[in-house]
Amino acid sequence: MRAILSSMGAFVAAGMWPRTPLAKAIVFVLVIKLMGIAGIKAFGFPDSARPSVDAAAMARVIGLQPETK
């Protein structure tokens, strides 16, 4: 277990404090991408824009017959 934790710690440290210029550029690009994805999620797909779909609506779209009791 100690080896796994030290490996995870080294992985996080490499991401937080990159040593080489290439590693710094990679971390910078990944942070920009993460901010872009978060912005798209926040502004492009708000919760109010999601359609409410229930099982009956999906059955009509797919073409299944609704169950009768």
Long-range contacts (C-beta under 8 A, 24 or more apart in sequence): none
